[in-house]
Amino acid sequence: MVAISEQLNDRTFKIDHLVEKPGAEETPSSYASVGGYLLTPDILPILAEEQISLRGEIELPEAISRLAQNETVYGRFIEGDYHDTGNPELYLRALVDVALADKTLGPGLGDYLRKKLHE
């Protein structure tokens, strides 16, 4: 989740810090960090120092939070559909949604899924 330090316009803001999966009681806002990042090389030394989390990962949100303490880090609201891919079923739903929206893949996949549902 994203803690915003300053709203710059209706879509752009400065990030104070990010919190990876904080839970409803500890979330700093209702804004999630859900997608890609455009990172500068300034993040690399911080990533090199990061410890492995309890989940066995180097947590990018923690590194971005550390960077935001010394550098300006910006966020931007984006338009589009959000897909949670936190488990295999949700991941498959996201794949199907994206494929159905594709002009090339969508029609054939839609026909296939309708056929499968009626078997």
ABEGO torsion letter per residue (X at the ends): XBBBABBABAABBBBABBBBGAEAAABABABBBABBBBBBAAAAAAAAABBBBAAGBBBAAAAAAAAAAABBBBBBBBBEBBBBAABAAAAAAAAAAAAAABAAAAAAAAAAAAAAAAX
